[in-house]
Amino acid sequence: MLRAVLTLFDRWQLTVAQGRTLLGDPSERTYQRWRNGEVATLPRDTVFRLGTLLGIHKALRYMFAQPERGYTWIHTPNEAFGGHSALDRMLQGAPTNLAAVRTYLDAERGGW
């Protein structure tokens, strides 16, 4: 899961600081170890965040036939997030902010 999310961060063109925030602010050293494939046991909070981020990615893949549109969607201002982007909402840092974006996308695509 971690490797998939880190690849997703590259496709979303996130900075290191943004990626760390979305993963719950691991230390820079830990984040770089993860990037290098050195992964030990992950905290539960990080595992939750990984699952939510992959759910967001999955929802965007269902919504957009062209993956690039989904990758750019997170940067696009959206009235659902007060005129800010989904990324802005997620970067507020709490797991509930990630969950809010996923819930929005699930509702937009018709849920389960």
Secondary structure as the mmCIF struct_conf table of DSSP 4:
data_model
#
loop_
_struct_conf.conf_type_id
_struct_conf.id
_struct_conf.beg_label_comp_id
_struct_conf.beg_label_asym_id
_struct_conf.beg_label_seq_id
_struct_conf.end_label_comp_id
_struct_conf.end_label_asym_id
_struct_conf.end_label_seq_id
HELX_RH_AL_P HELX_RH_AL_P1 LEU A 2 ARG A 11
TURN_TY1_P TURN_TY1_P1 TRP A 12 GLN A 13
HELX_RH_AL_P HELX_RH_AL_P2 VAL A 16 LEU A 22
TURN_TY1_P TURN_TY1_P2 LEU A 23 GLY A 24
HELX_RH_AL_P HELX_RH_AL_P3 GLU A 28 ARG A 35
TURN_TY1_P TURN_TY1_P3 ASN A 36 GLY A 37
HELX_LH_PP_P HELX_LH_PP_P1 THR A 41 PRO A 43
HELX_RH_AL_P HELX_RH_AL_P4 ARG A 44 MET A 63
BEND BEND1 ALA A 65 GLN A 66
HELX_RH_AL_P HELX_RH_AL_P5 PRO A 67 TRP A 73
TURN_TY1_P TURN_TY1_P4 ILE A 74 HIS A 75
BEND BEND2 THR A 76 THR A 76
STRN STRN1 PRO A 77 ASN A 78
HELX_RH_3T_P HELX_RH_3T_P1 GLU A 79 PHE A 81
TURN_TY1_P TURN_TY1_P5 GLY A 82 GLY A 83
STRN STRN2 HIS A 84 SER A 85
HELX_RH_AL_P HELX_RH_AL_P6 ALA A 86 MET A 90
TURN_TY1_P TURN_TY1_P6 LEU A 91 GLN A 92
HELX_RH_AL_P HELX_RH_AL_P7 PRO A 95 GLU A 108
TURN_TY1_P TURN_TY1_P7 ARG A 109 GLY A 110
#
